[in-house]
Amino acid sequence: MSNAITLKATVRTGSGKGAARQARRDGQCPAVVYGHGSEPRHILLEEHATRLALRGNENALINIDLEGEELLAIVKDIQRHPIRPGVQHVDFLLVNRNERVDVEIPVNVVGTSAPGTIHMIELDHVEATAPAIAIPEAIDVDITGVEGGTIITVADLALPEGVEAVSDAELAVVNVTIPTTRAEDESTEGAAAEDGAAPAAE
């Protein structure tokens, strides 16, 4: 199914925190699949395979093989272990191949701005609509050679085909600036001190 990653799943029969903890001890990851007006379905995935499938892709398209039944879904929420690597729970939203979905796509800055400048990411995710089977992992913002004082907005982004921004077109995404050096700071502070100094006694 297009660029979908297949994960095998089983129906989750136990409920409650105790059952979830036992599943995690057994190397499994509890998850829920919902959407399209259907009742939520509670499933179990192999945790290691799930972690690899979702690594670096917040909007991964997943083909869930639920005991022979194929379910196409995208990730809506991931709960990760606070200390060690591990996925503790995943919410999946059912999709079909022909629909568009609302997603938040991470911003990825590429290239190096003009010498003597730095860049600051003002908007780390862009709200957009995209085909369910063609959600980009990230939106690249190329700042190669961009001069200081330049603000790249949502309207300036080169979006992949089929992707449309929902975020306000005027929102700043990346700000390229010329940093104030320590020497300039000290010079400014010294000038201010001179301006405010009392006249010398005669």
N, C-alpha and C positions, 0 to 999 in steps of 0.2 A: 504494500500500500504506500505508494509514493515514497517519501523519505521517513516513513514511520518505523520506529524501533519496536520489535515484538518482545513482549514480556509475558511469560506464562503465569497464570493465576489460578487459584482455587477459591471456592466459595468459603467465606469465613462463617463458621457455625457458632463459635463462642462469642460472647459479648461481655462488655465491661472491661475495666482496667486490668483486672487479673488475667483475663484471657489475652489481652493485648501484650502484657508484659511477658507472658509465656511464649507467645508467638515470636516476640523479638529475641528471647533467649534461644529459640529454635532457629534463628537466622532468617526469620520472615518479617515482612513489613506489612502492617495493616493498611488498608486503603479503602476508599469509597468512590464509587462511580455514580454520577447523577447527570440529569439533563434530559432534554427532549420530552419533558413531561412524564418521565418514567420514575418509578420508585427507586430511591438510592439502593445500590447494591454493595454490600460489604464483602471485600475480597482480601486475599493474602497473596503477596508477591515475595519472590526470593530477594532478600534485602541487598545482597551484593550486586546482583544484576540490575536492580532498580537504581542503586547508587551510581553505577557506571552509566546507565542510560540517561540519567538526569544531570550528570555532572556537566557544568558549564552551559546548560541550556534550560532557562527558566520556563520556556514555552514549548517543551518537547512534545512532539506528536508521537503517541504511543498506540500500538496495536496490541490490545490486551487479549490474549488467548485464554479465555475463561472456560477451561475444561472443554475445549473444542468450539466454543462460541466466540466469534470475532467481534470485539468492541473497539471502535476507533475513538480516541479521546486525546485531549490536551491536558497538561498539568495546570491546575488552578492554584494549588497551595501545597507547600512542602514543609513538613516539620522535621528539622534535623536535630541530632544530638548536640547539646550545648558545648560539649567538651571534645569528644572523640568523633572521628568520621562515622557517619551513619545516618540513614533516613528512617525516621520513626513513624511517619504517617504521610500519606499522599491523598489529596483530593483531585479526582479526575472529572473533567467535563466532557460528556459525549458530544461528538461532532459527526458530520457526514462530509464526504469528499467535496461536495458542491457548495458548502456554505461559507460565509465569512464570519469571523469571530473578533471580538474586542479583546485586545491584548496590550500589555505594557512591555515594550521592547527596550532592552538595555542599550545605552549609548557607549560606543567604543571609539576612542580617539586614536587615530593613526597619523603617522608622519611627525615632523618636527617643525615648529613654528620658526619665524625669522630669528636670527641670532639676537641675543639680548632680551628675548621675550619669554614669558611663561604662559601656560594656559590653565584655566580653571573650569571644571565641569559644573555648570549651573543647573543642568537638568539631566539626571542620570538615567531616567527612563522616559520614553516617549509613548504616549497613549495613541494607539492606532487600530485600524481594522485591517485584516489580512485574510487571504484564503486559508482555510483551516489546514490545508495540506502544504502550504508554502509560507509558514511563519518564519521570518528570519531570526537567527539566534541573537543578532545584534544589528544596530544601525551604525555603520562606520561614518565617522566625521573626520575628513582629511584636512589637517591643519598645516600641511607642508608649505613652508614659506610664508605663512600668514603673518602680516605685520601687527605690531602692538596697537591696541585701540580698536581692534576688530571684534565684533560680537556676532557669532553665528547663531541664527535663530532657527526655529522649527521650519520656517518657510524656506530656509537655505539648504535644508537637508536633501541629499540625493537618496530618495527612498527606492527600495527594490520594486520591480514591476508588480502591480496588484496591491501594494501596500499604500494606505492612505492615512495621513496623520489626523488625529482627533484633537490633540493638544493645540492650544492657541498658537497660531502661526507666528505671533510676535514674541513668544517666549524665548528667552535666551537659553541656548544649549551649551555653548562653549564661549568663554571670554578670554581673548588673548590680550595680555597686558605687558607693559614694561615695568618690571619690579623696581621699587625704590631701594637704592643701595644704602648701606650703613653710612657711607661717607656723605651721601646726599642728606641723610637724616641729621648727621652731626653738623653739617654745614648750615642746614636750615635752622637747627637749634641754636647754633652760634650766632647767626645773624639776628635771630629773635632776641637773644640775650643782649647783643650790642644795642639793638633798638630800644630795649627797655632799661639799659644801664643808667644809673644816676651819674651826672656830670662829676668829674674829678674835683676834689677840693683844691683851691688855690693856696 
